């Protein structure tokens, strides 16, 4: 079975109410990449930016990388990845070169699972058929204390066993007050993750981390920039709660440094930033060799398969940012999400919605 053509479509999915994470988010822009075969099968993968930023160069990178796999044997997955990698290398080892490669690699794996008539999770290892999810798309930096408490209580009522809040936008005192308010709203039994989105220094991460431990915070995510591996090692050594990093790290060599230097207690692997399903699985296996659990970042529709495939998968992040593009998007229930028992990822594109959201 060979790839006969590839198509990419740029979409713009508006956010119902804007929110502040690393920036203020107003729209999400997935680029859907569809691969077609000489035997009539097709499947999609995707990459994304937000607020329309740099969407044209990303689309150009996707198309440049994608055209190199026309004619490639679908099941020679390592050969396909190397082919994509060689083109992506000229575009960049980080950022769009890797994003473009990842989108095509995701589409290829979705296609392989469809061709084998199995769920992707099973093709990749099939460790289990459902995965725990935590609520991530809430408790943003710009929400008031009242809003945080209402949202947090609502997430608990929906059955989520864990919620993620953000820090690093307000003063330290205000951040701790916001954490205390969320703890009060969710009670003692719900896990709270805290994501700092890379804004602190090493010393303040340790000082704040010690305060946060008093509220039973489950993990401290990205307190400082990921390239500061020494700083991450110091924070991880100083705190009892786990430090989590990795979502913006590309390729296995980036993770090798984190693991070797004990700079993260849990590996957060983003299927886009790391370089697709192929590279995600390799990094997850490396993490296993270092006795580290793995969590996913974004891309529910692919990530739940990846976490379900491996023995060291800990959590799937639920982030329904572009669920409007699917006929029947991933739906967590009581903190779990089931792997769709159909060929591929099991989420089919809603063509009417795509026509409406096309950029
Ligand atoms: Mg994060």
Boltz pocket constraint, residues with backbone or C-beta under 6 A from the ligand:
constraints:
  - pocket:
      binder: B
      contacts: [[A, 195], [A, 197], [A, 221], [A, 222], [A, 247]]
      max_distance: 6.0
